[in-house]
Amino acid sequence: MNRLSPKILPLTLLLLVFVGCTKSFDGMNTSPNSPTAIGPQYLLTYALEQSIDRYWGGRTRFERLNIDAGELWIQHLARNIYSNEGDNYEASQALMLNNWRAFFNDGLLNYQRIMTITDEKGTAPNANYYGAALVMRTWVFSLLTDIFGAIPYSEAIKGTASEPIYTPKYDTQEAIYAGLLADLKLANEKLSTTGPAINGDILYGGSILKWKKFANSLRVRLANRQAAKKPAESRAILREILADPVKFPLFTSNDDNAALKCTPVLPSNNEWNQVMIQEGRTDWNLSKTLVDKLLALDDARLAVFGTPVRGKFEGIPNGLPDAIATTFLATAATIGPAFTRADAPEVIMTFAELNLTLAEAALDGDIDGGAAKAKEYFEKGITESFKQYGLTVTATYFDKVGPVTREKVLDQKWIALFGQGLEAWTEWRRTGLPQFPARDSRAIFANDGVLPTRLPYPGSEESLNNANMKQGIQLNGGTANDMKTKLWWAER
């Protein structure tokens, strides 16, 4: 199914989405040109493309949050030039501003608009549109809170309400997670395979069952993420889901993966293709950390993640100054076509991740089955990660990996999340795993050498919502709007 390009959307829709969570809502609230009758199918297509593209890549410099932050900080990738654009732990103000604005304006606002239209009291009631939009609204909010910490949540995206809020308060991550988990349960209830059809669904092609599976799988992810802080609640959620697979279906194969299917036609192609192939940017190579780990395991996924140079895989150490990093250009492995093809998928969540998350939950005692069940989930997660790329895992691979431990589970999740740098970064900040090797002696890092634990709030919040932003800093438990404050779910 071809994705609808924002370049061909009507001007009225563009006017709709160019609003935010602050006073920019005012124009929408008063402008006689603001649309009131755009169908949810158009809003859904636009919001899906914009929010998933933004998460996966971003075609413009200082927008590439995944490529120039997550994938570098988690040592999947390394830069061979411009190390100050992420690889040395620097982040420009533009990176924060562009992504904050895009996730709120192009994502959350439009998902909320769909929910307003398709609510029982809306102009076009449809519980399945409502449910799908609620799942995606939850996903975007989870991204924002996992990136920044406390954010506007309960009062956000209310600039067009009957009593508009232009300077929304910040909520704690704990409160946000409670809301997100409740919303995913509600979304599962709203979504009905016998209910009305939906159009404009470029993620699942209108399959309501797959939307339900995504809702519940995402609920597993978030429940497990907060488990160290709210163990009883998280345990109850995980066990509720696993106890009734009919009511709470989960991913059952890679066919259920939440992944945007891209096309070879601009602008609906994979964002990495746009940056690295069409624009010819060759700034990224595989990280030495990733290459060395996969070589040690004789892991066949290495040949998918990267392309060898002169028949050999070599990675670049992270954080090298440009003068040193550029010397690796002739030898370092490049990113594989499975991630740079025009039609390569942009992945949100996979069956492999779900199984590895359940393996961790079993080891932690949050679900039944103990070590035996953890081993089953662990091996299933690895197997499905291989299958995702058309590979077959061998028995000798499991021998190399060794006994199932929490460290091994998080190690394999880090590998399976290649391409999803933001998720891998969040898992590392939560657990401190995997343990990275000693830094190259030639590397130079900013941020006092601390791998960033969050992104600072953008300058727009300081100028437009300053008092509430300062409250957000306090809610995070910090004293400054920095990149060193640990977030609520951090276990260490």
Backbone torsions as a table, in degrees:
resi	resn	phi	psi	omega
1	MET	NA	123.3	179.0
2	ASN	-69.2	141.3	177.6
3	ARG	-84.3	139.0	179.5
4	LEU	-73.3	123.7	-176.5
5	SER	-77.1	138.1	174.2
6	PRO	-65.0	-18.5	-179.7
7	LYS	-71.0	-18.9	-179.8
8	ILE	-111.0	8.0	176.2
9	LEU	-70.5	149.4	178.0
10	PRO	-63.0	150.1	-178.9
11	LEU	-55.9	-33.2	-178.3
12	THR	-63.0	-35.6	179.9
13	LEU	-69.9	-37.8	177.3
14	LEU	-63.2	-36.7	176.1
15	LEU	-63.6	-35.8	-179.5
16	LEU	-63.0	-45.6	-170.6
17	VAL	-83.6	-12.3	-178.0
18	PHE	-86.5	60.9	174.8
19	VAL	-141.3	163.6	-175.3
20	GLY	-134.1	-160.0	-175.7
21	CYS	-97.0	12.3	178.3
22	THR	-124.2	-143.8	-172.6
23	LYS	-70.3	-9.3	176.8
24	SER	-67.1	-14.1	173.9
25	PHE	-65.5	-23.2	-171.2
26	ASP	-60.1	-37.4	-179.8
27	GLY	-62.1	-39.8	-179.9
28	MET	-68.6	-30.1	-176.1
29	ASN	-75.6	-21.4	-173.5
30	THR	-121.4	-19.5	-174.4
31	SER	-68.2	129.6	177.2
32	PRO	-69.2	-13.3	179.5
33	ASN	-90.6	-5.1	-179.0
34	SER	-66.2	132.0	-176.1
35	PRO	-74.6	146.8	177.3
36	THR	-126.7	-4.5	-173.8
37	ALA	-130.6	27.1	176.1
38	ILE	-74.3	132.0	-177.1
39	GLY	-68.6	149.7	-177.9
40	PRO	-62.5	-26.6	-179.6
41	GLN	-63.9	-36.0	179.1
42	TYR	-74.6	-41.0	177.4
43	LEU	-62.9	-39.4	-178.6
44	LEU	-64.8	-47.1	179.2
45	THR	-57.9	-49.1	-177.5
46	TYR	-62.3	-47.5	-176.4
47	ALA	-65.6	-40.7	178.3
48	LEU	-61.0	-49.7	-177.9
49	GLU	-63.1	-46.0	-176.3
50	GLN	-66.5	-45.3	-175.5
51	SER	-73.8	-38.4	-179.4
52	ILE	-74.4	-40.6	174.3
53	ASP	-57.6	-43.4	-178.7
54	ARG	-63.7	-43.8	179.0
55	TYR	-62.6	-42.9	-172.3
56	TRP	-77.8	-38.4	-174.5
57	GLY	-149.3	-83.4	-168.6
58	GLY	98.3	122.2	-171.2
59	ARG	-85.3	-8.6	-171.1
60	THR	-118.4	147.2	176.2
61	ARG	-54.5	140.8	-178.5
62	PHE	69.9	16.3	170.5
63	GLU	-118.6	-15.6	-168.4
64	ARG	-80.6	70.8	-175.4
65	LEU	-61.0	-41.1	-178.6
66	ASN	-72.3	-46.7	-174.4
67	ILE	-77.6	-39.9	-174.8
68	ASP	-100.8	12.6	173.9
69	ALA	-139.2	-79.5	-173.7
70	GLY	-52.4	-52.7	-175.2
71	GLU	-66.7	-27.2	177.8
72	LEU	-81.3	-46.4	-176.6
73	TRP	-66.2	-28.1	-178.8
74	ILE	-92.2	0.5	174.0
75	GLN	64.2	35.5	164.0
76	HIS	-81.7	-41.9	-179.7
77	LEU	-120.5	164.2	172.7
78	ALA	-141.2	155.4	179.2
79	ARG	-94.9	142.6	173.8
80	ASN	-99.8	-2.1	177.5
81	ILE	-161.6	158.9	-177.9
82	TYR	54.9	50.8	-178.8
83	SER	-61.7	-20.5	179.4
84	ASN	-76.1	-1.1	174.9
85	GLU	-100.9	59.0	172.9
86	GLY	114.6	-46.0	-170.6
87	ASP	-66.6	-26.0	179.2
88	ASN	-102.0	19.8	176.1
89	TYR	76.6	14.6	171.4
90	GLU	-88.7	151.6	175.6
91	ALA	-146.3	128.9	-177.4
92	SER	-76.5	154.5	175.0
93	GLN	-58.1	-34.1	-179.5
94	ALA	-63.2	-33.7	179.4
95	LEU	-62.3	-44.4	179.2
96	MET	-66.4	-48.1	-176.0
97	LEU	-62.4	-47.8	-176.3
98	ASN	-62.7	-40.3	-177.2
99	ASN	-79.7	-38.0	174.3
100	TRP	-57.3	-50.2	-177.9
101	ARG	-63.9	-42.8	-176.9
102	ALA	-67.8	-44.1	-178.9
103	PHE	-65.9	-38.6	177.8
104	PHE	-72.9	-47.9	-171.4
105	ASN	-77.8	-50.7	-174.4
106	ASP	-85.4	-25.2	-179.5
107	GLY	-99.0	-76.0	-172.0
108	LEU	-57.3	-44.6	-176.7
109	LEU	-60.7	-40.7	-177.9
110	ASN	-76.1	-35.4	174.6
111	TYR	-64.9	-38.7	176.8
112	GLN	-64.7	-39.1	178.8
113	ARG	-60.5	-43.0	178.1
114	ILE	-60.9	-44.6	-179.0
115	MET	-63.5	-38.0	178.6
116	THR	-64.9	-43.5	-179.1
117	ILE	-67.5	-39.9	-170.5
118	THR	-100.2	4.0	174.5
119	ASP	-62.3	162.4	-179.9
120	GLU	-54.2	-32.5	-179.5
121	LYS	-100.3	9.0	-178.8
122	GLY	-81.6	-178.2	-177.8
123	THR	-77.8	-19.5	-179.8
124	ALA	-143.1	71.6	-175.5
125	PRO	-55.2	131.2	177.6
126	ASN	-164.2	104.9	-173.8
127	ALA	-64.2	-28.0	-178.3
128	ASN	-75.4	-38.3	171.2
129	TYR	-60.8	-45.4	-178.8
130	TYR	-58.5	-47.0	-178.1
131	GLY	-63.7	-45.0	179.6
132	ALA	-62.9	-42.9	179.4
133	ALA	-65.5	-35.7	179.1
134	LEU	-67.2	-39.0	175.9
135	VAL	-59.9	-47.4	-177.1
136	MET	-70.7	-36.5	175.9
137	ARG	-61.1	-41.3	178.4
138	THR	-62.9	-43.6	-179.6
139	TRP	-61.4	-44.8	-179.0
140	VAL	-66.2	-42.5	176.7
141	PHE	-60.5	-38.6	179.1
142	SER	-64.2	-38.6	175.9
143	LEU	-60.9	-48.1	-175.9
144	LEU	-63.6	-44.8	-178.4
145	THR	-71.3	-32.6	178.5
146	ASP	-74.7	-18.4	176.9
147	ILE	-88.9	-45.3	-171.8
148	PHE	-106.2	-24.0	-174.4
149	GLY	99.7	-129.6	175.4
150	ALA	-62.9	135.9	-180.0
151	ILE	-143.8	165.6	169.0
152	PRO	-62.9	125.1	-178.5
153	TYR	-134.3	-66.8	-175.6
154	SER	-66.0	-28.2	179.7
155	GLU	-109.2	7.1	-177.7
156	ALA	-76.3	164.6	178.0
157	ILE	45.0	43.0	177.9
158	LYS	-120.8	25.9	179.9
159	GLY	-71.0	-14.8	179.5
160	THR	-113.1	11.7	178.1
161	ALA	-68.8	166.3	179.7
162	SER	-60.1	-30.7	171.8
163	GLU	-120.9	84.7	-171.3
164	PRO	-63.6	146.3	177.1
165	ILE	-116.7	115.8	-177.7
166	TYR	-99.9	-19.4	177.6
167	THR	-125.7	77.9	-174.8
168	PRO	-69.1	145.7	176.8
169	LYS	-71.6	162.0	175.2
170	TYR	-95.1	143.7	177.3
171	ASP	-112.4	152.8	177.0
172	THR	-67.8	155.6	175.4
173	GLN	-60.9	-37.3	179.6
174	GLU	-59.4	-46.1	179.3
175	ALA	-67.1	-38.7	179.6
176	ILE	-64.0	-45.7	179.8
177	TYR	-61.1	-39.3	177.5
178	ALA	-60.1	-42.8	178.7
179	GLY	-67.0	-41.2	-178.7
180	LEU	-64.9	-43.7	-179.3
181	LEU	-65.6	-38.7	176.8
182	ALA	-65.8	-39.7	-179.0
183	ASP	-66.8	-36.7	178.3
184	LEU	-67.5	-35.2	175.5
185	LYS	-66.3	-42.0	177.6
186	LEU	-63.3	-41.1	179.8
187	ALA	-61.3	-40.9	177.4
188	ASN	-61.3	-36.6	178.6
189	GLU	-70.6	-39.4	-179.0
190	LYS	-67.4	-41.3	-176.4
191	LEU	-70.1	126.2	-177.2
192	SER	-134.4	125.9	180.0
193	THR	-69.0	-14.4	176.5
194	THR	-103.4	6.3	-178.4
195	GLY	-87.0	-169.7	-176.4
196	PRO	-68.2	151.8	178.9
197	ALA	-73.7	159.9	173.2
198	ILE	-127.1	148.0	178.3
199	ASN	-118.7	169.3	179.7
200	GLY	75.3	12.0	-176.9
201	ASP	-88.7	93.8	-178.8
202	ILE	-88.0	2.7	176.1
203	LEU	-93.6	-49.8	-176.2
204	TYR	-122.8	10.2	175.9
205	GLY	59.6	28.4	177.9
206	GLY	85.6	5.5	179.0
207	SER	-76.6	107.5	-178.6
208	ILE	-70.6	-33.4	177.8
209	LEU	-61.3	-41.3	179.5
210	LYS	-68.1	-34.4	174.6
211	TRP	-62.8	-40.9	177.6
212	LYS	-62.8	-42.3	179.3
213	LYS	-62.4	-40.9	178.5
214	PHE	-65.1	-43.2	179.9
215	ALA	-57.1	-46.5	-177.0
216	ASN	-75.3	-34.1	177.1
217	SER	-67.8	-39.0	176.1
218	LEU	-66.0	-35.5	177.3
219	ARG	-64.2	-37.7	175.0
220	VAL	-61.6	-45.5	-179.9
221	ARG	-56.4	-49.3	-174.7
222	LEU	-72.0	-36.6	177.7
223	ALA	-63.9	-42.0	178.9
224	ASN	-67.8	-35.0	-178.2
225	ARG	-64.3	-32.8	-178.6
226	GLN	-97.6	5.5	-170.2
227	ALA	-59.5	-35.6	-178.5
228	ALA	-70.2	-24.2	-178.4
229	LYS	-95.0	-32.8	-179.8
230	LYS	-132.9	68.0	-172.4
231	PRO	-61.2	-43.7	-176.9
232	ALA	-65.4	-44.7	-179.4
233	GLU	-65.7	-43.5	-178.4
234	SER	-65.9	-40.6	178.4
235	ARG	-61.5	-42.0	-179.9
236	ALA	-64.1	-40.9	179.9
237	ILE	-64.8	-48.3	-178.5
238	LEU	-61.4	-42.4	-178.3
239	ARG	-72.3	-34.4	175.9
240	GLU	-60.5	-45.4	-178.8
241	ILE	-64.9	-47.7	-175.9
242	LEU	-70.8	-23.3	-177.8
243	ALA	-74.9	-18.2	-175.1
244	ASP	-141.6	78.3	-177.5
245	PRO	-66.5	-17.0	176.5
246	VAL	-75.9	-46.0	179.8
247	LYS	-74.8	-36.6	-177.2
248	PHE	-122.7	70.3	-179.0
249	PRO	-65.4	144.0	177.4
250	LEU	-116.6	171.7	172.3
251	PHE	-54.0	137.3	177.2
252	THR	-121.3	-6.1	176.7
253	SER	-164.1	174.2	177.2
254	ASN	-66.8	-17.3	176.3
255	ASP	-64.7	-20.7	-179.8
256	ASP	-89.7	-7.2	-176.6
257	ASN	-50.5	139.2	174.1
258	ALA	-82.6	98.1	-175.9
259	ALA	-146.9	125.5	-179.8
260	LEU	-74.6	121.7	-178.4
261	LYS	-82.0	112.0	-177.8
262	CYS	-86.4	169.9	-179.6
263	THR	-128.1	162.6	178.3
264	PRO	-73.0	-4.8	-173.4
265	VAL	-97.8	127.9	174.6
266	LEU	-63.6	144.8	-1.1
267	PRO	-97.0	20.9	-175.0
268	SER	-92.3	24.2	178.7
269	ASN	-94.5	171.9	179.9
270	ASN	-61.4	133.5	-176.8
271	GLU	-61.0	-34.5	179.1
272	TRP	-66.0	-34.7	177.5
273	ASN	-63.9	-42.9	-179.6
274	GLN	-58.9	-45.1	-175.5
275	VAL	-76.9	-47.7	-168.5
276	MET	-91.2	-25.5	-178.8
277	ILE	-105.7	-58.9	-176.2
278	GLN	-67.5	-38.4	179.0
279	GLU	-92.1	-5.6	174.2
280	GLY	69.0	24.4	178.6
281	ARG	-77.1	122.3	-178.4
282	THR	-116.2	32.3	-171.7
283	ASP	-76.3	-13.5	-171.4
284	TRP	-117.5	142.9	171.0
285	ASN	-134.5	172.6	174.2
286	LEU	-68.0	145.1	177.3
287	SER	-74.7	145.6	176.4
288	LYS	-59.2	-35.9	179.5
289	THR	-58.5	-47.4	-179.4
290	LEU	-68.0	-47.5	-177.8
291	VAL	-59.5	-47.3	-178.3
292	ASP	-63.7	-39.2	178.9
293	LYS	-63.5	-46.7	-176.7
294	LEU	-72.5	-32.9	175.3
295	LEU	-65.1	-41.2	179.8
296	ALA	-62.8	-32.3	179.5
297	LEU	-90.3	-3.5	-172.7
298	ASP	51.4	49.5	-172.4
299	ASP	-88.5	118.3	-176.5
300	ALA	-65.2	-17.0	179.6
301	ARG	-67.0	-19.3	179.3
302	LEU	-58.7	-39.0	-179.1
303	ALA	-73.2	-11.0	174.1
304	VAL	-92.8	-44.6	-179.0
305	PHE	-65.1	-33.9	-175.1
306	GLY	-141.2	170.8	177.0
307	THR	-119.7	125.5	-177.8
308	PRO	-70.2	158.9	174.9
309	VAL	-113.5	125.7	-177.4
310	ARG	56.8	36.6	176.3
311	GLY	74.1	11.3	-176.3
312	LYS	-131.8	141.1	175.3
313	PHE	-94.6	123.8	174.5
314	GLU	-139.6	141.5	178.1
315	GLY	-112.7	167.3	178.1
316	ILE	-100.2	131.2	173.3
317	PRO	-61.8	141.9	-179.2
318	ASN	-75.8	147.4	173.5
319	GLY	84.8	10.3	-179.4
320	LEU	-73.9	140.8	173.0
321	PRO	-60.4	154.3	-175.0
322	ASP	-54.1	-41.6	-176.1
323	ALA	-60.4	-29.7	178.5
324	ILE	-90.3	-42.8	-177.2
325	ALA	-59.6	-37.2	-177.4
326	THR	-67.0	-19.3	178.9
327	THR	-70.3	-12.7	178.9
328	PHE	-88.6	-5.5	-174.7
329	LEU	-55.8	-35.2	-175.2
330	ALA	-83.0	-9.1	-173.5
331	THR	-128.2	-22.5	-172.5
332	ALA	-78.0	142.9	-179.9
333	ALA	-63.5	136.9	176.2
334	THR	-91.6	169.7	-179.3
335	ILE	-74.4	135.7	-174.4
336	GLY	-70.9	155.8	-178.9
337	PRO	-63.4	-19.8	176.2
338	ALA	-60.8	-18.1	-179.7
339	PHE	-114.6	-13.5	-177.8
340	THR	-113.9	-3.3	174.5
341	ARG	-61.5	152.2	178.8
342	ALA	-60.8	-35.1	-177.1
343	ASP	-102.0	16.8	175.9
344	ALA	-65.5	139.6	-177.2
345	PRO	-72.2	153.2	173.6
346	GLU	-104.4	109.8	-164.1
347	VAL	-94.2	132.5	176.1
348	ILE	-101.4	-46.6	-178.1
349	MET	-157.8	145.4	-176.1
350	THR	-125.8	163.6	174.1
351	PHE	-62.5	-35.3	178.2
352	ALA	-61.9	-47.4	179.1
353	GLU	-59.8	-43.8	-180.0
354	LEU	-56.5	-47.3	-178.3
355	ASN	-65.1	-39.7	179.0
356	LEU	-68.8	-32.9	175.1
357	THR	-65.8	-42.3	178.4
358	LEU	-68.0	-31.7	175.5
359	ALA	-63.3	-43.6	177.0
360	GLU	-62.4	-43.8	-179.4
361	ALA	-62.4	-36.9	178.5
362	ALA	-67.6	-42.5	177.8
363	LEU	-62.9	-35.9	-178.9
364	ASP	-79.8	-6.8	-179.3
365	GLY	81.3	13.1	-179.2
366	ASP	-80.9	-19.0	171.9
367	ILE	-130.8	162.1	-176.8
368	ASP	-73.5	158.5	172.4
369	GLY	117.2	-21.6	175.7
370	GLY	58.1	-147.4	-174.2
371	ALA	-62.4	-37.0	-178.5
372	ALA	-64.9	-43.8	179.2
373	LYS	-69.2	-37.1	177.9
374	ALA	-60.8	-42.1	178.6
375	LYS	-63.1	-40.4	179.1
376	GLU	-62.7	-48.1	179.0
377	TYR	-65.7	-40.5	-178.6
378	PHE	-60.0	-50.6	-178.9
379	GLU	-68.2	-33.4	176.5
380	LYS	-66.6	-41.2	179.7
381	GLY	-61.6	-44.6	178.6
382	ILE	-65.2	-45.8	-179.4
383	THR	-57.8	-45.7	-177.8
384	GLU	-71.4	-29.8	174.8
385	SER	-64.6	-41.9	175.6
386	PHE	-63.1	-46.2	-178.9
387	LYS	-60.8	-32.6	-179.8
388	GLN	-55.4	-27.6	-178.7
389	TYR	-112.5	18.1	177.6
390	GLY	74.4	23.2	-178.3
391	LEU	-108.0	161.5	177.0
392	THR	-119.8	126.0	178.8
393	VAL	-80.3	143.8	-178.5
394	THR	-104.8	160.2	178.3
395	ALA	-62.9	-32.8	179.9
396	THR	-65.7	-26.6	178.0
397	TYR	-65.1	-44.3	179.1
398	PHE	-64.0	-33.2	176.5
399	ASP	-63.8	-41.2	179.0
400	LYS	-66.0	-38.9	-179.6
401	VAL	-65.6	-41.3	177.2
402	GLY	89.9	-171.8	-176.5
403	PRO	-58.3	150.6	-178.1
404	VAL	-76.6	122.1	173.3
405	THR	-133.5	167.0	178.2
406	ARG	-60.9	-39.0	179.2
407	GLU	-62.9	-40.4	179.6
408	LYS	-67.5	-38.2	178.6
409	VAL	-61.4	-47.8	-179.3
410	LEU	-68.8	-30.2	175.4
411	ASP	-62.9	-46.9	-179.6
412	GLN	-70.7	-32.5	176.1
413	LYS	-65.3	-40.2	177.0
414	TRP	-58.2	-42.2	178.1
415	ILE	-67.0	-47.7	-176.7
416	ALA	-63.0	-24.6	-178.7
417	LEU	-88.8	13.3	176.2
418	PHE	-54.8	132.2	-175.0
419	GLY	96.1	-27.2	178.5
420	GLN	-104.8	64.7	-173.9
421	GLY	-59.7	-35.2	-179.0
422	LEU	-65.6	-39.9	178.2
423	GLU	-68.1	-43.6	179.7
424	ALA	-63.1	-38.3	177.0
425	TRP	-62.6	-42.8	178.8
426	THR	-63.5	-43.0	179.8
427	GLU	-63.7	-38.9	178.4
428	TRP	-66.9	-42.7	179.4
429	ARG	-65.2	-30.5	178.4
430	ARG	-72.6	-43.3	-168.5
431	THR	-113.4	-20.6	-172.8
432	GLY	78.1	10.2	-179.0
433	LEU	-121.5	145.8	3.8
434	PRO	-74.7	163.8	175.1
435	GLN	-82.7	121.2	-178.2
436	PHE	-83.2	151.5	178.5
437	PRO	-68.0	168.0	178.0
438	ALA	-57.7	143.3	-178.8
439	ARG	-68.2	148.9	174.9
440	ASP	-59.8	135.7	-175.8
441	SER	-63.8	-17.4	-179.1
442	ARG	-91.0	-8.7	-176.5
443	ALA	-70.6	146.3	177.2
444	ILE	-129.4	121.7	-175.6
445	PHE	-117.5	143.2	171.9
446	ALA	-86.6	-166.9	178.1
447	ASN	55.8	34.3	-178.2
448	ASP	56.9	27.4	178.5
449	GLY	76.9	5.6	-178.5
450	VAL	-88.8	123.3	174.3
451	LEU	-59.5	124.7	-172.3
452	PRO	-51.7	135.3	179.4
453	THR	-101.2	-13.2	177.1
454	ARG	-166.3	168.8	170.2
455	LEU	-99.8	143.0	175.5
456	PRO	-67.4	153.9	173.6
457	TYR	-63.8	145.6	-177.4
458	PRO	-71.7	162.4	179.9
459	GLY	-61.2	-25.6	179.2
460	SER	-63.2	-34.7	178.1
461	GLU	-70.8	-36.1	178.5
462	GLU	-63.9	-36.1	-177.3
463	SER	-87.8	-30.1	-174.3
464	LEU	-105.8	-21.2	-174.5
465	ASN	-144.4	44.2	-167.6
466	ASN	-61.0	-46.6	-176.5
467	ALA	-62.0	-43.4	179.7
468	ASN	-70.5	-34.9	177.2
469	MET	-62.2	-42.6	178.0
470	LYS	-61.7	-36.7	175.7
471	GLN	-64.3	-37.9	177.7
472	GLY	-61.1	-40.0	177.5
473	ILE	-60.2	-42.9	178.6
474	GLN	-66.4	-39.1	179.2
475	LEU	-63.8	-28.9	176.7
476	ASN	-74.4	-10.6	-179.5
477	GLY	86.3	13.0	-179.3
478	GLY	-108.7	178.4	178.0
479	THR	-117.4	-6.5	-177.9
480	ALA	-143.4	157.0	178.1
481	ASN	-83.8	71.3	-169.6
482	ASP	-116.0	-171.0	-179.5
483	MET	-112.8	24.0	-176.9
484	LYS	-125.5	-5.5	178.8
485	THR	-76.9	127.6	179.7
486	LYS	-78.5	142.9	-177.7
487	LEU	-85.6	169.8	-168.6
488	TRP	-55.6	-41.6	-174.9
489	TRP	-83.1	1.1	-179.5
490	ALA	-61.9	130.3	-176.3
491	GLU	-91.6	-6.1	-175.0
492	ARG	-134.1	NA	NA
